[in-house]
Amino acid sequence: MMSWNRVTIIGVGLVGGSLGLALKSRGLARHVVGVGHRQSSLDEARSLGAADETTLDPVAGVRESDLVVLATPVGRFREILQKVVPALSPGTVVMDVGSTKAAVVAALEPLVPPGAAFVGCHPIAGSEHRGAAHARADLFSRATCVVTPTDRTPPEALERVKAMWQAVGMTVQVLSPAMHDRLLAEVSHLPHAVAAALVHVVSRQAEPLVGPGWADTTRVASGDAALWRDILLTNADEVAAALERFQGTLAALRSALRQKDAAKVEAFLAESKRRRDRLVSRPS
């Protein structure tokens, strides 16, 4: 595929830093600029090879770039894009890597000037860790990226972004922003909310008995609170609807337990096992 001449990544943490490493290691970008708000983080990103140069000034950072990547928490996207829009070059592609899409696309797409393009993206890769120290060039390998174009998305920009994600090892799926949010509420946002709730319900007396199973089940609750606050709030309606469906499932299980219905309890657990085993064993 055609490489990018100059890529600016605003937010060179886990995802942004990994993208910089992936683009550089695969020859997909000639020059990568990292933008952040802490010099120590930028120095770390540059020392790891995630950026060729760094700056604390987003306006200076986007000048002459043909790809600008918003990789900060989603709550900062609009403020950042409003600031850098006057410095965008004609033909620049702006994309985000946020975990919610409907509110993000609706807020950002109108800000992009004529001649430039906005493409909403969600690379489903990462961990509960954050920061450039955890960035890896292979973070995106064998994972899925959802791309959420609208009627305003230029086809050539969409195809170039899709090709980039495929070149760093991802399978690309195209969804509407609304459908993305509905589905990710089920498989990402709801699990995070539930993991956080599970941590809340542990009594002080039970804390000494916490073991590996509990740690595995609640791992994502160690994610950054401010980042996940923005994710949950920008997809609040779909997450609330998913929570209601989850409560219905829990109510059915609670009823079976109250009735000491061994057959229903076993059927519930067996179906969950079958479905999980099938989903996690799928070839990438």
C-alpha positions in Angstrom: 0.0 0.0 0.0 1.0 3.6 -0.4 2.8 4.8 2.8 1.9 8.0 4.6 4.5 10.8 4.3 4.0 12.4 7.7 1.8 11.0 10.4 0.9 12.9 13.6 -0.3 10.8 16.6 -1.9 12.9 19.3 -1.6 10.8 22.4 1.3 8.4 22.2 0.3 6.0 24.9 -0.5 2.3 24.6 -2.5 2.5 21.4 -1.0 5.6 19.9 2.5 4.5 20.7 1.8 1.0 19.3 0.5 2.5 16.1 3.6 4.6 15.7 5.8 1.5 16.2 3.7 -0.6 13.8 3.8 2.1 11.1 7.5 2.6 11.4 8.4 -1.1 11.6 6.4 -1.9 8.5 7.5 1.1 6.5 4.0 2.6 6.4 5.0 6.1 7.4 8.1 8.0 6.5 8.0 10.3 9.5 5.9 10.1 12.7 5.3 13.0 15.0 4.1 12.3 18.6 2.1 14.9 20.4 1.3 14.8 24.1 0.9 16.9 27.2 3.8 15.6 29.3 7.4 15.9 28.1 8.4 12.7 30.0 5.8 10.6 28.1 7.0 12.1 24.8 10.6 11.4 25.7 9.7 7.8 26.5 7.8 7.4 23.2 10.7 8.7 21.2 13.2 6.6 23.0 11.1 3.5 22.2 11.0 4.4 18.5 7.2 5.2 18.5 7.9 8.7 17.1 10.6 10.4 15.1 10.0 13.7 16.7 7.7 15.0 19.5 6.0 18.2 20.6 3.8 19.5 23.3 2.1 21.8 20.7 -0.7 20.0 18.8 -1.0 22.8 16.2 2.7 22.6 15.3 2.5 18.8 15.4 -0.2 18.5 12.7 1.3 20.9 10.2 2.1 19.2 6.8 0.8 15.8 8.0 -1.3 13.7 5.7 -2.6 11.6 8.6 -3.6 12.9 12.0 -4.6 10.3 14.6 -6.5 11.2 17.7 -5.4 8.7 20.4 -6.2 10.5 23.6 -9.2 9.7 25.8 -12.4 10.3 23.8 -13.5 13.2 26.0 -10.6 15.3 24.7 -11.2 14.7 21.0 -13.4 17.7 20.2 -11.3 20.2 22.0 -8.1 19.0 20.3 -9.6 18.9 16.8 -11.1 22.4 17.2 -7.6 23.6 18.1 -5.7 22.0 15.2 -8.2 22.4 12.3 -6.7 25.7 11.1 -3.3 24.0 10.7 -4.6 20.9 8.7 -3.3 20.6 5.2 -5.6 20.0 2.2 -6.2 16.3 1.8 -5.3 15.5 5.4 -7.1 12.4 6.8 -8.1 12.7 10.4 -9.0 9.5 12.3 -9.6 8.6 15.9 -9.1 5.3 17.7 -11.8 5.7 20.4 -13.9 3.0 21.8 -17.2 4.7 21.1 -18.3 6.0 17.8 -21.7 7.6 17.4 -21.1 10.6 19.6 -17.5 10.9 18.5 -18.3 10.9 14.8 -21.2 13.3 15.2 -19.0 15.7 17.1 -15.9 15.5 15.0 -17.0 15.0 11.4 -18.5 18.5 11.0 -15.3 20.1 12.3 -13.1 18.7 9.5 -12.7 21.3 6.7 -13.6 20.7 3.1 -10.8 18.9 1.3 -9.9 16.9 4.4 -11.6 13.8 5.7 -12.6 12.2 8.9 -12.7 8.4 9.4 -13.9 6.9 12.7 -11.9 3.9 13.8 -11.8 1.5 16.7 -8.9 -0.9 16.8 -10.0 -3.6 19.3 -6.7 -4.2 20.9 -5.0 -3.1 24.1 -5.0 -4.0 27.8 -5.7 -2.5 31.1 -2.3 -0.9 31.0 -1.6 2.6 29.6 1.4 4.6 28.5 4.0 4.3 25.9 6.0 1.9 28.1 3.5 -0.8 27.2 3.4 0.0 23.5 4.2 -2.9 21.1 4.6 -3.0 17.3 2.5 -6.2 17.2 -0.4 -4.9 19.4 -2.8 -5.0 16.4 -1.7 -8.3 14.9 -4.6 -10.8 14.5 -7.1 -8.3 16.1 -10.1 -6.6 14.6 -10.5 -2.9 13.7 -14.0 -1.5 13.2 -14.2 1.4 10.8 -17.4 3.6 10.9 -17.8 5.7 7.7 -20.8 7.9 7.0 -22.3 9.4 3.8 -19.7 12.2 4.2 -16.7 9.9 4.2 -14.6 10.2 1.0 -14.2 6.7 -0.5 -10.5 7.1 -1.1 -9.8 8.1 2.4 -11.8 5.2 3.8 -10.0 2.7 1.5 -6.6 4.1 2.5 -7.4 3.9 6.2 -8.7 0.3 5.8 -5.6 -0.7 4.0 -3.4 0.8 6.7 -5.1 -1.2 9.5 -4.9 -4.4 7.4 -1.2 -3.7 6.8 -0.5 -3.6 10.6 -2.2 -7.0 10.9 -5.8 -6.3 11.6 -9.1 -7.6 10.2 -11.2 -4.7 9.2 -15.0 -4.6 9.7 -17.2 -1.8 8.5 -20.1 -0.8 10.7 -22.3 2.3 11.2 -21.3 4.3 14.2 -24.6 3.4 15.9 -24.2 -0.3 15.3 -20.7 -0.2 16.5 -21.8 1.3 19.8 -24.7 -1.2 20.2 -22.4 -4.2 19.7 -19.4 -2.9 21.7 -21.7 -2.1 24.6 -22.3 -5.9 24.8 -18.7 -7.2 24.4 -16.6 -4.4 25.9 -18.4 -1.6 27.8 -20.8 -3.9 29.7 -18.0 -6.3 30.7 -16.0 -3.3 32.0 -18.9 -2.0 34.0 -19.7 -5.5 35.4 -16.0 -6.1 36.4 -16.0 -2.7 38.2 -19.2 -3.7 40.0 -17.8 -7.1 41.0 -14.9 -5.3 42.7 -17.4 -3.0 44.6 -19.3 -5.9 46.1 -16.4 -7.7 47.7 -16.7 -7.4 51.4 -13.7 -6.5 53.6 -13.9 -10.0 55.2 -13.7 -11.6 51.8 -10.7 -9.6 50.5 -8.1 -12.0 52.0 -9.6 -14.9 50.0 -9.3 -13.2 46.6 -7.7 -15.6 44.2 -6.7 -16.0 40.5 -10.2 -16.6 39.3 -11.4 -13.3 40.8 -8.4 -11.5 39.4 -9.0 -12.9 35.9 -12.7 -12.0 36.0 -12.1 -8.4 37.1 -8.8 -7.7 35.2 -10.3 -4.9 33.1 -11.5 -3.0 36.2 -7.8 -1.9 36.5 -8.2 0.2 33.4 -7.8 4.0 33.6 -10.9 5.5 35.4 -11.0 8.8 33.4 -10.7 7.0 30.1 -13.5 4.6 30.9 -15.7 7.3 32.3 -15.6 9.0 28.9 -16.3 5.7 27.1 -19.3 4.8 29.3 -20.7 8.3 29.1 -20.4 8.7 25.4 -22.2 5.4 24.9 -24.5 5.8 28.0 -27.8 4.7 26.4 -26.5 1.5 24.8 -24.5 0.6 28.0 -27.6 1.2 30.1 -29.7 -1.0 27.8 -27.1 -3.7 28.0 -27.1 -3.5 31.8 -30.8 -4.0 31.8 -30.5 -7.1 29.7 -27.8 -8.3 32.0 -30.0 -7.7 35.0 -32.6 -9.9 33.4 -30.2 -12.7 32.9 -29.1 -12.4 36.5 -32.7 -12.4 37.7 -33.3 -15.7 35.9 -30.3 -17.2 37.5 -31.3 -15.9 40.9 -34.7 -17.4 40.5 -33.3 -20.8 39.6 -31.0 -20.7 42.7 -33.9 -19.6 45.0 -35.9 -22.6 43.7 -32.8 -24.9 44.0 -33.5 -25.9 40.4 -30.3 -27.9 39.6 -31.3 -28.6 36.0 -31.7 -24.9 35.2 -28.5 -23.9 37.0 -26.5 -26.6 35.2 -28.1 -25.7 31.8 -27.2 -22.0 32.4 -23.6 -22.8 33.2 -23.3 -25.4 30.4 -24.6 -23.0 27.7 -22.2 -20.3 28.9 -19.3 -22.7 28.7 -20.2 -23.9 25.2 -20.6 -20.3 23.9 -17.4 -19.0 25.5 -15.3 -21.9 24.4 -16.6 -21.4 20.8 -16.0 -17.6 20.8 -12.5 -17.7 22.3 -11.3 -20.6 20.1 -12.2 -18.9 16.8 -9.3 -18.5 14.4 -8.1 -14.9 14.1 
